């Protein structure tokens, strides 16, 4: 099992990883999946342009303050899936994903994210997270194979 995307060689699985080439959405270039995902939360083009200029950490924080598009809960997983597909078509990330073999990929964290990952803090360590990000990565790995 690969349970942390914060240690080498698996840091490329993180949505904060800088892409080899940007993802273009709405005519705006994003250098990380995190930035593109946060921008997808809104229809406000000005906010999207600001997010494109931020670090992934800044974009994540800013994304918490956005007025969400009305259909966000229905589309957020598919948006993440599409962004990850684009990322893992880039050669460096494709090789990394395939090099994980058949390992289970778990987005382990300590920031209480039980939807995208599996929080390992004292409060959550006995409550399995949904690991949606890890599941999407394994799904894309199978598609690439």
C-alpha positions in Angstrom: 0.0 0.0 0.0 1.2 3.5 -0.8 -0.4 5.6 1.9 1.3 9.0 1.6 1.7 11.3 -1.4 4.0 13.5 0.6 7.1 11.3 0.5 9.3 10.4 -2.5 8.9 8.9 -4.9 5.1 9.3 -4.7 4.9 13.1 -4.4 3.8 13.2 -8.0 0.4 11.7 -7.0 -0.3 14.8 -5.0 -2.7 17.3 -6.6 -0.1 20.0 -5.6 2.6 18.5 -7.9 3.7 20.9 -10.7 2.6 19.6 -14.1 5.0 19.1 -17.0 2.7 21.2 -19.1 -0.3 23.2 -17.9 -3.9 22.0 -18.1 -6.0 24.5 -20.0 -9.6 25.2 -18.9 -11.7 28.1 -20.0 -8.7 29.5 -21.8 -6.7 29.7 -18.6 -3.6 27.6 -17.9 -3.2 25.8 -14.6 0.1 24.3 -13.4 -1.4 21.9 -10.9 -4.5 19.8 -10.6 -5.3 21.6 -7.3 -5.4 25.0 -9.0 -7.6 23.7 -11.9 -9.9 21.9 -9.5 -10.4 24.9 -7.3 -11.1 27.1 -10.4 -13.7 24.6 -11.5 -15.7 25.3 -8.3 -16.9 28.6 -9.7 -18.2 30.1 -12.9 -16.5 33.4 -12.0 -13.8 33.9 -14.7 -12.0 36.6 -12.6 -11.7 34.1 -9.7 -10.4 31.4 -12.0 -7.8 33.8 -13.4 -6.6 34.6 -9.8 -6.5 31.0 -8.9 -4.3 30.2 -11.9 -1.7 32.7 -10.5 -1.7 31.2 -6.9 0.4 28.4 -5.4 -1.6 25.2 -4.9 -1.8 25.9 -1.2 -3.1 29.4 -1.7 -5.6 28.0 -4.3 -6.9 25.4 -1.9 -7.4 28.1 0.8 -9.1 30.5 -1.6 -11.3 27.7 -2.9 -12.9 27.4 0.5 -14.1 31.0 0.2 -15.6 30.7 -3.3 -19.3 30.8 -4.0 -19.7 27.3 -5.4 -21.4 26.7 -8.7 -24.9 25.3 -8.2 -24.1 21.8 -9.5 -20.8 21.4 -7.7 -21.7 18.4 -5.5 -23.0 16.5 -8.6 -19.9 17.3 -10.8 -16.9 17.4 -8.5 -15.8 13.8 -8.8 -16.1 13.8 -12.6 -14.2 17.0 -12.8 -11.4 15.5 -10.6 -11.4 12.4 -12.8 -11.0 14.4 -16.0 -8.2 16.6 -14.5 -6.3 13.5 -13.2 -6.7 11.8 -16.7 -5.0 14.9 -18.2 -2.3 14.9 -15.6 -1.4 11.2 -16.0 -1.2 11.4 -19.7 1.9 13.5 -19.2 4.9 11.2 -19.6 6.5 11.8 -16.1 3.3 11.2 -14.3 2.2 8.3 -16.4 5.5 6.4 -15.7 5.1 7.2 -12.0 1.5 5.9 -11.9 2.4 2.7 -13.7 5.4 2.2 -11.5 3.1 1.8 -8.5 2.2 -1.6 -9.9 -0.8 -3.1 -8.2 -0.3 -1.2 -4.9 -3.4 0.2 -3.2 -3.1 4.0 -3.4 -4.4 5.8 -0.3 -4.4 9.6 0.1 -3.3 9.5 3.7 -3.6 12.8 5.5 -3.8 14.6 8.9 -6.1 17.4 7.9 -9.4 15.5 8.4 -10.2 14.8 4.8 -12.2 11.6 4.9 -13.8 12.2 1.5 -10.7 12.5 -0.8 -8.5 10.5 1.4 -8.1 8.7 4.7 -7.3 10.9 7.7 -4.8 9.4 10.2 -5.3 11.8 13.1 -6.2 10.5 16.5 -9.9 11.3 16.0 -10.2 9.5 12.6 -7.5 6.8 12.7 -10.1 4.1 13.4 -12.7 5.4 10.9 -11.8 4.5 7.3 -12.0 7.4 4.9 -13.6 7.2 1.5 -10.2 7.6 -0.3 -11.9 9.0 -3.4 -8.6 10.4 -4.8 -6.8 7.1 -4.3 -9.7 5.2 -6.0 -9.6 7.6 -9.0 -5.8 7.2 -9.3 -6.2 3.4 -9.3 -9.0 3.6 -11.9 -6.9 5.8 -14.2 -3.9 3.4 -13.7 -6.1 0.6 -15.0 -7.3 2.7 -18.0 -3.7 3.5 -18.9 -2.6 -0.1 -18.8 
